[in-house]
Amino acid sequence: MSNAFPPDSVGLVSPQRRAFHGPLELDSGATLEHYELVFETYGELNAARDNAVLICHALSGDHHAAGYHQPGQRPGWWDNLIGPGKPLDTRRFFVVSPNNLGGCAGSTGPLSINPATAQVYGPDFPFVTVRDWVQTQARLADTLGIECWAAVVGGSLGGMQALQWAVDFPHRVRHALVIAAAAKLTTQNIAFNEVARHAIRSDANFHGGRYYEHGVVPAHGLMLARMLGHITYLSDDVLMARFGRELRDGKLNFGFDVEFEIESYLRHQGESFAKRFDANTYLLMTKSLDYFDPAAKVPEHDLRKALAGASARFLVVSFSSDWRFAPARSREIVVALLDADRDVSYVEIESEQGHDSFLLEVPLYHRVLRTYFQQMPITADPV
Amino acid sequence: MSNAFPPDSVGLVSPQRRAFHGPLELDSGATLEHYELVFETYGELNAARDNAVLICHALSGDHHAAGYHQPGQRPGWWDNLIGPGKPLDTRRFFVVSPNNLGGCAGSTGPLSINPATAQVYGPDFPFVTVRDWVQTQARLADTLGIECWAAVVGGSLGGMQALQWAVDFPHRVRHALVIAAAAKLTTQNIAFNEVARHAIRSDANFHGGRYYEHGVVPAHGLMLARMLGHITYLSDDVLMARFGRELRDGKLNFGFDVEFEIESYLRHQGESFAKRFDANTYLLMTKSLDYFDPAAKVPEHDLRKALAGASARFLVVSFSSDWRFAPARSREIVVALLDADRDVSYVEIESEQGHDSFLLEVPLYHRVLRTYFQQMPITADPV
């Protein structure tokens, strides 16, 4: 048999599914009696069950982090990181990657049937927070027999989940890898999210979130949200280097069709996103970002106090050209951890790729992660 | 009679109007046989006609730069700069402020009647460029008997017009004040404009630009464009300082109504803009920004060569926290002018207010402009 996959790929993977019964009380006050999570795993759990790594996805991510669902398709979104011999080495670690509650890739979310109405939830799906996700991920860990993660890892909104894990379950996380994240959004971040939400909600096809019933989707709104997102995920410099002011036809056309290459790129990104992502999920995810603030309920809104109970070792990573989650935001986390006398390493990676860097194979970044995982003690390799 | 206006105000002002006949050939290849410009003037032209200053407005500006149309109303958009005793002192200078061709405040534009169809132009109004505007402003100067401007002044898109004036009519501009501008947009700038255009054009009420005929306006699209604009006009720091993460109701509501103060601000700004500004004009103005590139047609796309024929003295001003037209963009103009052996002064003003700074009474900025205008020689004061 010929193997169509590179030797450092986890190869063909299939999503798994777990159903959870018994009430889940959400931050919003709503309760879910039943929900399902879809997830993938790569590698094997060792006998001591101490080599498990949780991957937390970002705004538009899903459970398909590594490997292939079919030969010839694109691999998972963090395939450059996860695999046999890759920085997160699946010969050594058992990697678990769920789709978050409220998502649109298979876990219970707005596209699921609401048992109370026998219709899809749509806009009636409850708001979910980073804390809620951590709760559901802990239940998933229970069913997998994982008492304590070797590491919880995430970039952007995923990094927020890693941070929240260390706060909410200090004895269930040995290492928290918080990449290209922030302890809370800036006003500008919230403002961009609000524009994206407004684009979706003002789309004539949104129908108050009940677009499924009308057989349409708010594609223009989703497209706008994604176009805007892409601008903020990339640095000004990398946009200039990649697209410049190149004209697709070599000359100005004095019209509103695509003229500059950047317009073509953004429209393509927006259109393909609108075909694959659910608008209600997008709304929920942006709200979850806005709401994240682990210091909100501690005295004096003090992040140091929020982090004081964490016992994980932290690795915080930022990227020099990331202006959506700037290095200064990562340093706020680092300073709070140091002030709280926690164990933290910090690296700011030089990269021109902006916020997107966390998804890319930036050499120093991958070397840092490789070394960090190599030095992470586990009882024994699984095989 | 009591005077309701401050002593350093130009007081009550009334727009004037000029009609221009004879073909205007536009950069796009289109020709306008007839057009009108609305404008305001402040101060008096002196006998030597050498004290005239042209104000060029930015994306959403108009001819009402100073004074009041009615007592109690808000003054013009640059009222803090223009008036008796203000940095641009109307006791000394004769200030002319037109609404640009293609605008929606009275000059011929998409809202005007197309003589070819006896309907409003709407989307059939031709594209206008910065060069086209300079042509129309030169014709306006002719009718006012102004052979040479003491200064042409503008911020943002207005600064681009000041630069183009110095290139196209070197002997008709003694000073070009290029504030918070750039020699061309960056890819990121174009990308933001494209998102704004897409928001307008994908609004269900846009109707291909013929919304007037349907008795509607693409208010959601315009609102989105303006919300996005406001984010980019302000710095991250000033947004944080002004709005922070303050919750309007003091708590999370887990809903899509306004929660954070910044959301309230953006929605208000967007809604009021959608009521006062024409969508087709907005589209034209953003295209004019994207197209601006005075070096486009010179050998090797060399800005130095484009500026080599200018004989004006230049004052270039940038603001430290302006990330839409960053200081680096102003420095590109300055370096090109120096390389071309032109006369240029440059000042980078420390300000937290982002791109908006050029409209604000930033003390050092106003001191620089005051001094610059005070030292500008004119034959005699008008009175």
Interface residues (C-beta under 8 A of the other chain):
Chain A: D27 S28 G29 A30 P126 F127 K184 L185 T186 T187 Q188 I190 A191 F192 E194 V195 R197 H198 A199 R201 S202 D203 A204 H220 M223 L224 M227 L228 H230 I231 D236 L239 M240 R242 F243 G244 R245 L252 F254 G255 F256 E259 F260 I262 E263 L266 R267 G270 L283 K287 D290 Y291 D293
Chain B: D27 S28 G29 A30 P126 F127 K184 L185 T186 T187 Q188 I190 A191 F192 E194 V195 R197 H198 A199 R201 S202 D203 A204 H220 M223 L224 M227 L228 H230 I231 D236 L239 M240 R242 F243 G244 R245 L252 F254 G255 F256 E259 F260 I262 E263 L266 R267 G270 L283 K287 D290 Y291 D293
